[in-house]
């Protein structure tokens, strides 16, 4: 993986961890890891460029989703599962 792809991967993961809701956060993390598992199979520069463009768009979409969800999320809507993780 090139440095720009690694940087994009890390950025996506960092933003995905900011989702207030547990289910959205875990889905985003799984989806990002699944999407980046195909990088090694991309052979041509055109394929890599297309992949990078798609993932940059996904990053921008992720940022917008986090902003919107943070407006509507409140602490009382946390799952029981999440509350247990905070105490540890």
Secondary structure, 3 states (H helix, E strand, C coil): CCHHHHHHHHHHHHHHCCCCCHHHHHHHHHHHHHHHCCHHHCCCHHHHHHHHHHHHHHHHHHHHHHHHHHHHCCHHHCCHHHHHHHHC
